[in-house]
Amino acid sequence: MASGIGIHDDVKSAFKELLVHREHRGLILRVSSDMTLIEVDKILPVKEGVTPQEEYDSYASLLSESECRYFIYDFEYVASDVKKSRVVLICWTPETSHIKSKMMYASSKISLQGALDGIQTMVQATDTDEITYDAVKAVIQNSAVSY
């Protein structure tokens, strides 16, 4: 990785379970305290009996307003009356987080995306307005090039 941070094998395993087996809805990842690895912070199970927006909103609310995280999510939405989904990598670097942390996450996101084959869209977010369901859906629908 450009930042010198590796990816823990558990991240790759959990991502495969999300992508191939659809066992999870999403993952929240963090950089380890010694800043050597990206590791799993939370595995987000599929919720039954809720709308895609309710499910997304409940998981997006887990992101701290002061700590950076990577948020990988199997984002479901409807476009032209067709149900679709896209695997999204959100690089969450809130304004109130430490500058060193923001730099570490920003410099590692492309390498993380490259290591996890199957991420279709990337979103860089620094404010909660940028991670609302509608904001992420707009990025997906407006992006001419998928990641």
Backbone as CSV, one residue per row, in Angstrom:
resi,resn,N_x,N_y,N_z,CA_x,CA_y,CA_z,C_x,C_y,C_z
1,MET,0.829,-1.193,0.000,0.000,0.000,0.000,0.868,1.248,0.000
2,ALA,0.342,2.307,-0.535,1.071,3.563,-0.606,1.441,4.072,0.773
3,SER,0.611,3.831,1.750,0.848,4.318,3.102,1.677,3.340,3.927
4,GLY,1.969,2.176,3.378,2.700,1.164,4.114,1.837,0.326,5.036
5,ILE,0.533,0.484,4.964,-0.394,-0.264,5.811,-0.854,-1.512,5.064
6,GLY,-0.824,-2.650,5.744,-1.303,-3.886,5.158,-2.786,-4.096,5.432
7,ILE,-3.314,-5.168,4.867,-4.725,-5.505,5.076,-4.785,-6.855,5.782
8,HIS,-5.437,-6.890,6.918,-5.575,-8.124,7.699,-6.369,-9.144,6.885
9,ASP,-6.003,-10.407,7.001,-6.700,-11.472,6.275,-8.184,-11.532,6.618
10,ASP,-8.553,-11.161,7.848,-9.964,-11.152,8.242,-10.784,-10.181,7.397
11,VAL,-10.163,-9.090,6.957,-10.857,-8.127,6.092,-11.202,-8.797,4.770
12,LYS,-10.238,-9.480,4.198,-10.459,-10.149,2.911,-11.514,-11.249,3.034
13,SER,-11.469,-12.002,4.122,-12.459,-13.068,4.342,-13.862,-12.498,4.515
14,ALA,-13.987,-11.460,5.338,-15.301,-10.854,5.576,-15.842,-10.218,4.304
15,PHE,-14.965,-9.612,3.503,-15.404,-9.009,2.245,-15.906,-10.088,1.286
16,LYS,-15.210,-11.208,1.231,-15.648,-12.312,0.372,-17.021,-12.819,0.814
17,GLU,-17.234,-12.926,2.123,-18.536,-13.357,2.634,-19.630,-12.368,2.244
18,LEU,-19.302,-11.081,2.235,-20.265,-10.055,1.833,-20.541,-10.143,0.333
19,LEU,-19.487,-10.205,-0.452,-19.607,-10.116,-1.903,-20.135,-11.399,-2.542
20,VAL,-19.564,-12.513,-2.182,-19.891,-13.776,-2.843,-21.083,-14.471,-2.199
21,HIS,-21.056,-14.549,-0.888,-22.073,-15.327,-0.183,-23.226,-14.489,0.357
22,ARG,-23.093,-13.161,0.283,-24.129,-12.235,0.776,-24.501,-12.524,2.231
23,GLU,-23.484,-12.881,3.028,-23.712,-13.182,4.441,-23.822,-11.931,5.299
24,HIS,-23.279,-10.821,4.814,-23.304,-9.564,5.561,-23.834,-8.464,4.649
25,ARG,-24.293,-7.376,5.249,-24.694,-6.201,4.476,-23.509,-5.251,4.308
26,GLY,-22.631,-5.242,5.323,-21.511,-4.316,5.232,-20.439,-4.590,6.265
27,LEU,-19.377,-3.795,6.151,-18.241,-3.880,7.061,-17.810,-2.470,7.437
28,ILE,-17.411,-2.304,8.665,-16.735,-1.075,9.064,-15.310,-1.489,9.404
29,LEU,-14.361,-0.843,8.743,-12.946,-1.166,8.914,-12.222,-0.004,9.569
30,ARG,-11.133,-0.322,10.270,-10.322,0.721,10.900,-8.846,0.397,10.692
31,VAL,-8.022,1.412,10.858,-6.581,1.219,10.882,-6.217,0.839,12.317
32,SER,-5.405,-0.195,12.461,-5.020,-0.671,13.796,-4.310,0.431,14.582
33,SER,-4.305,0.287,15.892,-3.720,1.319,16.757,-2.228,1.523,16.494
34,ASP,-1.531,0.478,16.029,-0.112,0.644,15.703,0.097,1.101,14.254
35,MET,-1.012,1.354,13.563,-1.019,1.886,12.194,-0.265,1.008,11.196
36,THR,-0.399,-0.313,11.346,0.259,-1.233,10.428,-0.715,-2.023,9.570
37,LEU,-1.980,-2.125,10.009,-2.961,-2.954,9.305,-4.330,-2.295,9.263
38,ILE,-5.056,-2.582,8.192,-6.484,-2.276,8.155,-7.180,-3.533,8.655
39,GLU,-8.056,-3.364,9.649,-8.697,-4.511,10.281,-10.204,-4.295,10.387
40,VAL,-10.919,-5.389,10.626,-12.371,-5.325,10.781,-12.700,-4.691,12.125
41,ASP,-13.546,-3.676,12.099,-14.064,-3.051,13.316,-15.427,-3.657,13.648
42,LYS,-16.316,-3.708,12.636,-17.658,-4.276,12.825,-18.091,-5.000,11.551
43,ILE,-18.771,-6.117,11.737,-19.438,-6.818,10.637,-20.923,-6.540,10.786
44,LEU,-21.541,-6.074,9.717,-22.933,-5.621,9.761,-23.840,-6.666,9.115
45,PRO,-24.681,-7.334,9.902,-25.543,-8.382,9.353,-26.683,-7.809,8.506
46,VAL,-27.222,-8.642,7.649,-28.411,-8.270,6.879,-29.577,-8.178,7.854
47,LYS,-30.342,-7.087,7.771,-31.518,-6.915,8.633,-32.768,-7.254,7.832
48,GLU,-33.643,-8.011,8.436,-34.905,-8.383,7.793,-36.014,-7.433,8.234
49,GLY,-36.982,-7.200,7.357,-38.168,-6.433,7.717,-37.983,-4.931,7.767
50,VAL,-36.918,-4.425,7.157,-36.704,-2.979,7.084,-36.445,-2.600,5.629
51,THR,-36.664,-1.342,5.313,-36.382,-0.875,3.954,-34.872,-0.732,3.771
52,PRO,-34.403,-0.732,2.517,-32.971,-0.506,2.287,-32.470,0.799,2.916
53,GLN,-33.288,1.847,2.863,-32.871,3.120,3.447,-32.774,3.027,4.970
54,GLU,-33.742,2.384,5.602,-33.698,2.233,7.064,-32.470,1.429,7.494
55,GLU,-32.190,0.369,6.747,-31.036,-0.462,7.077,-29.741,0.332,6.916
56,TYR,-29.594,1.015,5.781,-28.393,1.817,5.550,-28.240,2.890,6.628
57,ASP,-29.309,3.626,6.887,-29.244,4.709,7.880,-28.823,4.194,9.256
58,SER,-29.322,3.020,9.636,-28.960,2.479,10.954,-27.471,2.150,11.020
59,TYR,-26.904,1.677,9.920,-25.482,1.350,9.918,-24.606,2.586,9.737
60,ALA,-25.021,3.520,8.911,-24.243,4.750,8.731,-24.152,5.529,10.041
61,SER,-25.182,5.408,10.872,-25.178,6.128,12.153,-24.123,5.581,13.126
62,LEU,-23.561,4.417,12.830,-22.514,3.854,13.683,-21.170,4.553,13.501
63,LEU,-21.025,5.309,12.418,-19.769,6.010,12.166,-19.632,7.189,13.123
64,SER,-18.506,7.256,13.779,-18.232,8.315,14.752,-17.965,9.637,14.036
65,GLU,-18.371,10.721,14.654,-18.109,12.038,14.073,-16.699,12.526,14.387
66,SER,-15.887,11.689,15.045,-14.523,12.114,15.368,-13.448,11.097,14.975
67,GLU,-13.844,9.937,14.447,-12.879,8.906,14.085,-13.063,8.470,12.639
68,CYS,-11.959,8.349,11.926,-11.989,7.897,10.535,-12.303,6.401,10.485
69,ARG,-12.955,5.998,9.412,-13.248,4.589,9.174,-13.442,4.371,7.669
70,TYR,-13.293,3.114,7.263,-13.746,2.686,5.938,-15.068,1.974,6.164
71,PHE,-16.044,2.287,5.332,-17.383,1.707,5.438,-17.686,1.056,4.095
72,ILE,-17.692,-0.265,4.067,-18.014,-1.007,2.846,-19.438,-1.492,2.995
73,TYR,-20.258,-1.214,1.975,-21.682,-1.491,2.118,-22.271,-1.987,0.805
74,ASP,-23.094,-3.017,0.896,-23.855,-3.519,-0.254,-25.123,-2.675,-0.333
75,PHE,-25.031,-1.594,-1.073,-26.042,-0.535,-1.096,-27.174,-0.903,-2.056
76,GLU,-28.380,-1.057,-1.531,-29.553,-1.380,-2.351,-30.371,-0.124,-2.601
77,TYR,-30.857,0.001,-3.832,-31.679,1.152,-4.204,-32.555,0.771,-5.391
78,VAL,-33.504,1.636,-5.701,-34.394,1.422,-6.839,-34.143,2.534,-7.847
79,ALA,-33.972,2.143,-9.107,-33.801,3.107,-10.195,-34.670,2.645,-11.358
80,SER,-35.508,3.521,-11.848,-36.428,3.189,-12.946,-37.234,1.937,-12.631
81,ASP,-37.743,1.866,-11.411,-38.562,0.751,-10.935,-37.839,-0.595,-10.925
82,VAL,-36.513,-0.563,-10.925,-35.720,-1.791,-10.880,-34.857,-1.766,-9.619
83,LYS,-34.937,-2.848,-8.838,-34.114,-2.953,-7.629,-32.675,-3.264,-8.036
84,LYS,-31.747,-2.468,-7.518,-30.337,-2.638,-7.848,-29.516,-2.642,-6.572
85,SER,-28.280,-3.095,-6.689,-27.354,-2.973,-5.562,-25.958,-2.720,-6.113
86,ARG,-25.181,-2.041,-5.307,-23.815,-1.712,-5.688,-22.964,-1.734,-4.421
87,VAL,-21.803,-2.357,-4.507,-20.895,-2.391,-3.364,-20.106,-1.084,-3.349
88,VAL,-20.262,-0.352,-2.244,-19.706,0.988,-2.113,-18.639,0.994,-1.019
89,LEU,-17.530,1.669,-1.300,-16.511,1.931,-0.285,-16.600,3.405,0.077
90,ILE,-16.947,3.678,1.318,-16.994,5.055,1.806,-15.766,5.271,2.682
91,CYS,-14.958,6.241,2.297,-13.807,6.626,3.111,-14.276,7.778,3.988
92,TRP,-14.536,7.461,5.247,-15.110,8.416,6.203,-13.978,9.081,6.982
93,THR,-13.730,10.354,6.687,-12.688,11.125,7.371,-13.310,12.429,7.865
94,PRO,-14.007,12.366,8.995,-14.725,13.550,9.472,-13.785,14.715,9.785
95,GLU,-14.316,15.903,9.621,-13.542,17.129,9.845,-12.900,17.174,11.225
96,THR,-13.560,16.607,12.222,-13.064,16.695,13.600,-12.038,15.617,13.958
97,SER,-11.721,14.726,13.023,-10.731,13.683,13.314,-9.312,14.258,13.218
98,HIS,-8.361,13.533,13.773,-6.963,13.970,13.771,-6.409,13.989,12.351
99,ILE,-5.596,14.986,12.052,-5.039,15.148,10.712,-4.203,13.932,10.297
100,LYS,-3.437,13.355,11.218,-2.628,12.179,10.892,-3.518,11.011,10.474
101,SER,-4.618,10.847,11.167,-5.565,9.787,10.835,-6.183,10.028,9.457
102,LYS,-6.590,11.258,9.192,-7.177,11.584,7.885,-6.192,11.287,6.761
103,MET,-4.938,11.652,6.969,-3.921,11.405,5.946,-3.710,9.908,5.739
104,MET,-3.702,9.145,6.810,-3.498,7.702,6.731,-4.637,7.032,5.950
105,TYR,-5.855,7.393,6.256,-7.007,6.806,5.564,-7.041,7.230,4.097
106,ALA,-6.770,8.491,3.836,-6.797,8.978,2.455,-5.719,8.308,1.607
107,SER,-4.545,8.093,2.183,-3.451,7.509,1.407,-3.592,6.000,1.219
108,SER,-4.471,5.362,1.958,-4.641,3.906,1.880,-5.880,3.469,1.109
109,LYS,-6.798,4.380,0.813,-8.094,3.968,0.262,-7.995,3.325,-1.122
110,ILE,-7.143,3.833,-1.996,-7.030,3.260,-3.341,-6.443,1.851,-3.266
111,SER,-5.457,1.672,-2.409,-4.870,0.341,-2.236,-5.875,-0.639,-1.646
112,LEU,-6.675,-0.171,-0.706,-7.718,-1.025,-0.127,-8.708,-1.435,-1.206
113,GLN,-9.137,-0.475,-1.995,-10.074,-0.768,-3.074,-9.479,-1.787,-4.042
114,GLY,-8.205,-1.632,-4.374,-7.552,-2.561,-5.288,-7.418,-3.963,-4.723
115,ALA,-7.235,-4.059,-3.422,-7.072,-5.368,-2.779,-8.394,-6.110,-2.616
116,LEU,-9.498,-5.363,-2.621,-10.824,-5.967,-2.449,-11.578,-5.871,-3.770
117,ASP,-11.321,-6.806,-4.639,-11.935,-6.812,-5.966,-13.446,-6.980,-5.843
118,GLY,-14.183,-6.017,-6.370,-15.638,-6.075,-6.311,-16.256,-4.781,-5.820
119,ILE,-15.425,-3.849,-5.366,-15.947,-2.538,-4.975,-16.279,-1.782,-6.253
120,GLN,-17.514,-1.306,-6.344,-17.994,-0.698,-7.579,-18.015,0.824,-7.560
121,THR,-18.128,1.406,-6.394,-18.199,2.862,-6.274,-17.448,3.279,-5.017
122,MET,-16.755,4.415,-5.106,-16.067,4.953,-3.938,-16.624,6.332,-3.621
123,VAL,-16.808,6.590,-2.335,-17.301,7.883,-1.861,-16.322,8.388,-0.808
124,GLN,-15.865,9.622,-0.972,-15.039,10.281,0.044,-15.963,11.204,0.820
125,ALA,-16.037,11.054,2.140,-16.975,11.846,2.933,-16.297,12.414,4.176
126,THR,-16.601,13.685,4.453,-16.056,14.356,5.634,-17.154,14.897,6.544
127,ASP,-18.400,14.816,6.082,-19.532,15.379,6.811,-20.699,14.400,6.722
128,THR,-21.536,14.363,7.744,-22.655,13.417,7.750,-23.618,13.644,6.588
129,ASP,-23.698,14.858,6.064,-24.557,15.113,4.905,-24.102,14.323,3.679
130,GLU,-22.826,13.970,3.627,-22.276,13.248,2.476,-22.467,11.736,2.569
131,ILE,-22.947,11.249,3.717,-23.164,9.802,3.856,-24.630,9.460,4.084
132,THR,-25.527,10.390,3.812,-26.948,10.053,3.889,-27.280,9.081,2.766
133,TYR,-28.359,8.372,2.916,-28.797,7.424,1.891,-28.941,8.126,0.542
134,ASP,-29.620,9.271,0.533,-29.847,9.986,-0.723,-28.552,10.497,-1.343
135,ALA,-27.608,10.941,-0.525,-26.333,11.441,-1.047,-25.530,10.319,-1.703
136,VAL,-25.473,9.159,-1.063,-24.734,8.028,-1.628,-25.437,7.520,-2.884
137,LYS,-26.745,7.451,-2.850,-27.510,7.034,-4.032,-27.238,7.978,-5.198
138,ALA,-27.164,9.273,-4.934,-26.888,10.254,-5.990,-25.495,10.043,-6.587
139,VAL,-24.514,9.753,-5.750,-23.160,9.492,-6.260,-23.181,8.271,-7.174
140,ILE,-23.858,7.225,-6.743,-23.950,6.004,-7.548,-24.612,6.292,-8.889
141,GLN,-25.738,6.972,-8.858,-26.497,7.210,-10.083,-25.828,8.222,-11.007
142,ASN,-25.058,9.140,-10.445,-24.433,10.176,-11.265,-23.036,9.829,-11.734
143,SER,-22.488,8.751,-11.223,-21.119,8.448,-11.630,-21.124,7.750,-12.980
144,ALA,-20.403,8.338,-13.888,-20.296,7.767,-15.230,-19.324,6.596,-15.225
145,VAL,-18.354,6.635,-14.318,-17.350,5.589,-14.224,-17.486,4.925,-12.867
146,SER,-17.617,3.613,-12.865,-17.677,2.866,-11.610,-16.275,2.477,-11.200
147,TYR,-16.081,2.382,-9.901,-14.776,1.966,-9.394,-14.780,0.494,-9.148
